[in-house]
């Protein structure tokens, strides 16, 4: 790497690390980091963020949290993309408490959460069957004017139905219809059928009525609901 006695700087090392991380060669990326440190070329926030993202993709969340701690110990503040990467990784593992701790830390650092942050946390709550918390955070996301993904709406609706909160689920379905444009009625019916298939017939019927009220499906449309 030091061809023609030209010592690489932090930018050059970061290019190598990014390349290895991009193509899934995490061991080699870490090897470059070790070489970087041994050459007394100190990593910067780009170095750490690149490695942190790659490590999270490998499901090595605890190791990623150690890197985040290292970033702080070196006097750098975590940026939004760093927090989002960590929160999403924790959410995928169902680590609600750790994800919320980082969310609070993010706010105390003066970094405003964005739609990605909220989306990850809503998903986490839904997966842990914490429907009320998911609904509260979804409503906060909407109140802040952030765009909500279709998958996030669907997860909250399903979580509310599992929790026997048919009216709340219908309310969110109505919001989804108003927020998400150009979605076919067959897609909405697939949500209803999925809820029914899970054994929540009463909740599925309430959702179907909401689709009728929203003029997504006709009242006399033949829709079979069975678990």
PyMOL commands that set and color helices and strands:
alter all, ss='L'
color gray80, all
select helices_A, chain A and resi 3-5+10-22+26-38+45-57+61-73+80-92+96-108+115-127+131-143+150-162+166-179+185-197+201-213
alter helices_A, ss='H'
color red, helices_A
deselect
rebuild
show_as cartoon
